[in-house]
């Protein structure tokens, strides 16, 4: 999967804030393959904003599913 030109890349801290979890949790998700990540030349993880928002929407839908 290639990044779209001009797509915003989020840091683990930014992703963690959206999901209301610790940044280390986001790193564990990436290691486990739950969320895709890109490595910068310096070795830091970055996450595609579109992928993060899609996952957040899916999890929000599941949480608010039929009662």
C-alpha positions as CSV (number, residue, x, y, z in Angstrom):
1,X,0.0,0.0,0.0
2,X,1.5,3.3,-1.0
3,X,0.8,6.6,0.7
4,X,-1.2,9.1,-1.3
5,X,0.6,12.2,-2.3
6,X,0.0,14.9,0.3
7,X,-1.7,12.6,2.8
8,X,-1.1,13.7,6.3
9,X,1.0,11.3,8.5
10,X,0.2,11.2,12.2
11,X,2.6,10.5,15.0
12,X,1.9,7.7,17.6
13,X,1.0,10.5,20.1
14,X,-1.6,12.0,17.7
15,X,-3.1,8.6,17.0
16,X,-3.2,7.8,20.7
17,X,-5.1,11.1,21.4
18,X,-7.8,10.2,18.9
19,X,-8.3,6.7,20.4
20,X,-7.7,7.9,24.0
21,X,-5.0,5.4,24.7
22,X,-1.3,5.5,25.5
23,X,1.1,6.0,22.6
24,X,2.8,2.7,23.5
25,X,-0.6,1.0,22.9
26,X,-0.6,2.5,19.3
27,X,2.9,1.1,18.8
28,X,1.8,-2.4,20.0
29,X,-1.1,-2.2,17.6
30,X,1.3,-1.5,14.7
31,X,3.6,-4.3,15.8
32,X,0.6,-6.7,15.9
33,X,-0.6,-5.6,12.5
34,X,-3.9,-4.0,13.7
35,X,-2.9,-0.7,12.1
36,X,-0.5,0.0,9.3
37,X,2.5,2.2,9.8
38,X,5.3,3.8,7.8
39,X,8.8,4.1,9.1
40,X,10.6,7.5,8.7
41,X,14.3,7.4,7.7
42,X,15.0,8.0,11.4
43,X,13.1,4.9,12.3
44,X,10.0,6.6,13.8
45,X,6.5,5.3,13.1
46,X,4.0,7.4,11.2
47,X,0.4,6.5,10.5
48,X,-1.8,7.5,7.5
49,X,-4.5,9.8,8.6
50,X,-7.1,8.1,6.3
51,X,-6.3,4.7,7.7
52,X,-6.5,5.9,11.3
53,X,-9.9,7.6,10.7
54,X,-11.3,4.5,9.0
55,X,-10.2,2.3,11.9
56,X,-11.6,4.8,14.4
57,X,-15.0,4.9,12.5
58,X,-15.1,1.1,12.4
59,X,-14.4,0.8,16.2
60,X,-16.9,3.6,17.0
61,X,-19.6,1.8,14.9
62,X,-18.9,-1.5,16.7
63,X,-19.1,0.2,20.1
64,X,-22.4,1.9,19.2
65,X,-23.9,-1.2,17.5
66,X,-27.3,-2.7,18.2
67,X,-28.2,-2.9,21.9
